[in-house]
Amino acid sequence: MPALTYSDVGATRTGALPPGWRHVRHRVRLPEGSYRAAGAAVLGWRLHRAAGIRIEADAPRAAPGVRVVSGLGVGPLRLRAPCEVVWVADDGHRIGFGYGTLPGHPARGEEAFVVSRDDAGHVWFEVVAFSRPAGWLMRLAGPVGRAFQHAYARWLGRTLRRLCAGG
């Protein structure tokens, strides 16, 4: 089986992202009382599918070692991004996972999707990532690629908020 394409495995779990990589951090507040439903949407791939991402996973729920291929686009223009889940959290304060890139992904790095509950009971969703281009496509994309990564994080936040509101 192909190995992960980067060395700082698990860095998104702690938030101590490695220097010298592109970093993404986006946090959005979710509706009150949505902690469990939001967490289930994240761990069960529902969030990504509702955001329009094609997901091919070898398990119905994120767990360490699960392989997943995200697809964006249509037909022969679909960009495939193979990853492997490297960590999962599911406790009273955090539900989510981080996955790392595999060969064939246009980038190298790790991305995490986490629902959390703070001491005041507020529910939050956060996307945390670090990445570098893995090939010519992402290098060519330059600032547009970085802007896409940030827009994607915002889109996931809006999608999860909509799912939690019953939309």
C-alpha positions as a Python dict, from the first residue, in 0.01 Angstrom:
ca = {
    (1, 'M'): (0, 0, 0),
    (2, 'P'): (132, 347, -80),
    (3, 'A'): (266, 549, 210),
    (4, 'L'): (170, 899, 317),
    (5, 'T'): (355, 1169, 123),
    (6, 'Y'): (466, 1385, 418),
    (7, 'S'): (637, 1336, 754),
    (8, 'D'): (452, 1547, 1015),
    (9, 'V'): (171, 1292, 1056),
    (10, 'G'): (-86, 1399, 1314),
    (11, 'A'): (14, 1766, 1337),
    (12, 'T'): (-343, 1880, 1267),
    (13, 'R'): (-459, 1698, 1580),
    (14, 'T'): (-260, 1929, 1807),
    (15, 'G'): (-275, 2237, 1585),
    (16, 'A'): (105, 2276, 1601),
    (17, 'L'): (146, 2295, 1224),
    (18, 'P'): (494, 2252, 1078),
    (19, 'P'): (676, 2565, 957),
    (20, 'G'): (745, 2609, 588),
    (21, 'W'): (408, 2475, 472),
    (22, 'R'): (90, 2655, 360),
    (23, 'H'): (-145, 2672, 658),
    (24, 'V'): (-524, 2691, 657),
    (25, 'R'): (-731, 2757, 968),
    (26, 'H'): (-1099, 2835, 940),
    (27, 'R'): (-1345, 2824, 1230),
    (28, 'V'): (-1720, 2881, 1223),
    (29, 'R'): (-1982, 2866, 1495),
    (30, 'L'): (-2259, 2611, 1450),
    (31, 'P'): (-2614, 2617, 1587),
    (32, 'E'): (-2656, 2540, 1957),
    (33, 'G'): (-2726, 2175, 2029),
    (34, 'S'): (-2573, 2053, 1703),
    (35, 'Y'): (-2259, 1893, 1847),
    (36, 'R'): (-2351, 1526, 1794),
    (37, 'A'): (-2529, 1577, 1459),
    (38, 'A'): (-2241, 1786, 1323),
    (39, 'G'): (-1987, 1530, 1443),
    (40, 'A'): (-2180, 1248, 1277),
    (41, 'A'): (-2192, 1445, 950),
    (42, 'V'): (-1814, 1489, 962),
    (43, 'L'): (-1722, 1132, 1057),
    (44, 'G'): (-1974, 975, 817),
    (45, 'W'): (-1862, 1175, 509),
    (46, 'R'): (-2204, 1347, 488),
    (47, 'L'): (-2045, 1693, 516),
    (48, 'H'): (-1818, 1639, 218),
    (49, 'R'): (-2092, 1484, 6),
    (50, 'A'): (-2333, 1769, 90),
    (51, 'A'): (-2061, 2014, -15),
    (52, 'G'): (-2055, 1853, -360),
    (53, 'I'): (-1742, 1644, -314),
    (54, 'R'): (-1748, 1291, -449),
    (55, 'I'): (-1623, 1058, -176),
    (56, 'E'): (-1504, 702, -231),
    (57, 'A'): (-1413, 559, 108),
    (58, 'D'): (-1333, 202, 209),
    (59, 'A'): (-1545, 244, 524),
    (60, 'P'): (-1873, 424, 602),
    (61, 'R'): (-1709, 621, 884),
    (62, 'A'): (-1369, 783, 929),
    (63, 'A'): (-1126, 569, 1131),
    (64, 'P'): (-748, 546, 1137),
    (65, 'G'): (-624, 366, 827),
    (66, 'V'): (-940, 425, 620),
    (67, 'R'): (-853, 521, 264),
    (68, 'V'): (-1064, 785, 92),
    (69, 'V'): (-1051, 947, -251),
    (70, 'S'): (-1212, 1288, -281),
    (71, 'G'): (-1320, 1400, -624),
    (72, 'L'): (-1398, 1750, -743),
    (73, 'G'): (-1521, 1820, -1094),
    (74, 'V'): (-1695, 1601, -1349),
    (75, 'G'): (-1601, 1317, -1578),
    (76, 'P'): (-1247, 1328, -1714),
    (77, 'L'): (-1200, 1672, -1552),
    (78, 'R'): (-1253, 1530, -1204),
    (79, 'L'): (-954, 1599, -979),
    (80, 'R'): (-890, 1292, -762),
    (81, 'A'): (-728, 1333, -422),
    (82, 'P'): (-637, 1009, -239),
    (83, 'C'): (-590, 1029, 139),
    (84, 'E'): (-570, 812, 448),
    (85, 'V'): (-731, 891, 782),
    (86, 'V'): (-447, 931, 1034),
    (87, 'W'): (-640, 1021, 1350),
    (88, 'V'): (-995, 1040, 1485),
    (89, 'A'): (-1138, 1217, 1789),
    (90, 'D'): (-1479, 1136, 1936),
    (91, 'D'): (-1523, 1249, 2295),
    (92, 'G'): (-1726, 1503, 2488),
    (93, 'H'): (-1538, 1801, 2347),
    (94, 'R'): (-1414, 1707, 1997),
    (95, 'I'): (-1544, 1496, 1709),
    (96, 'G'): (-1356, 1479, 1384),
    (97, 'F'): (-1062, 1342, 1194),
    (98, 'G'): (-748, 1428, 1008),
    (99, 'Y'): (-633, 1270, 688),
    (100, 'G'): (-306, 1278, 505),
    (101, 'T'): (-220, 1275, 139),
    (102, 'L'): (-121, 965, -57),
    (103, 'P'): (61, 944, -392),
    (104, 'G'): (-158, 1086, -669),
    (105, 'H'): (-292, 1374, -457),
    (106, 'P'): (-215, 1715, -611),
    (107, 'A'): (-76, 1832, -275),
    (108, 'R'): (125, 1687, 13),
    (109, 'G'): (11, 1740, 371),
    (110, 'E'): (-273, 1689, 614),
    (111, 'E'): (-619, 1831, 668),
    (112, 'A'): (-851, 1801, 968),
    (113, 'F'): (-1223, 1856, 1011),
    (114, 'V'): (-1327, 1895, 1375),
    (115, 'V'): (-1647, 1980, 1559),
    (116, 'S'): (-1583, 2104, 1913),
    (117, 'R'): (-1775, 2228, 2212),
    (118, 'D'): (-1624, 2502, 2428),
    (119, 'D'): (-1669, 2557, 2804),
    (120, 'A'): (-1968, 2783, 2739),
    (121, 'G'): (-2138, 2508, 2538),
    (122, 'H'): (-2094, 2677, 2199),
    (123, 'V'): (-2044, 2442, 1905),
    (124, 'W'): (-1769, 2512, 1652),
    (125, 'F'): (-1644, 2359, 1329),
    (126, 'E'): (-1283, 2402, 1230),
    (127, 'V'): (-1077, 2309, 926),
    (128, 'V'): (-702, 2298, 989),
    (129, 'A'): (-451, 2204, 721),
    (130, 'F'): (-93, 2225, 609),
    (131, 'S'): (15, 2153, 255),
    (132, 'R'): (265, 2194, -26),
    (133, 'P'): (223, 2133, -398),
    (134, 'A'): (299, 1772, -492),
    (135, 'G'): (326, 1828, -866),
    (136, 'W'): (304, 2074, -1148),
    (137, 'L'): (-72, 2132, -1121),
    (138, 'M'): (-64, 2282, -771),
    (139, 'R'): (261, 2468, -838),
    (140, 'L'): (105, 2618, -1150),
    (141, 'A'): (-207, 2714, -951),
    (142, 'G'): (8, 2927, -716),
    (143, 'P'): (-199, 3191, -535),
    (144, 'V'): (-519, 3062, -699),
    (145, 'G'): (-458, 2720, -542),
    (146, 'R'): (-407, 2877, -200),
    (147, 'A'): (-723, 3086, -242),
    (148, 'F'): (-912, 2770, -338),
    (149, 'Q'): (-797, 2593, -20),
    (150, 'H'): (-928, 2879, 196),
    (151, 'A'): (-1254, 2902, -2),
    (152, 'Y'): (-1301, 2526, 34),
    (153, 'A'): (-1267, 2551, 413),
    (154, 'R'): (-1524, 2833, 423),
    (155, 'W'): (-1759, 2633, 195),
    (156, 'L'): (-1739, 2332, 428),
    (157, 'G'): (-1823, 2557, 724),
    (158, 'R'): (-2127, 2702, 549),
    (159, 'T'): (-2238, 2355, 438),
    (160, 'L'): (-2214, 2209, 788),
    (161, 'R'): (-2400, 2507, 937),
    (162, 'R'): (-2677, 2450, 680),
    (163, 'L'): (-2691, 2077, 757),
    (164, 'C'): (-2717, 2149, 1131),
    (165, 'A'): (-2996, 2400, 1072),
    (166, 'G'): (-3196, 2131, 894),
    (167, 'G'): (-3134, 2260, 542),
}
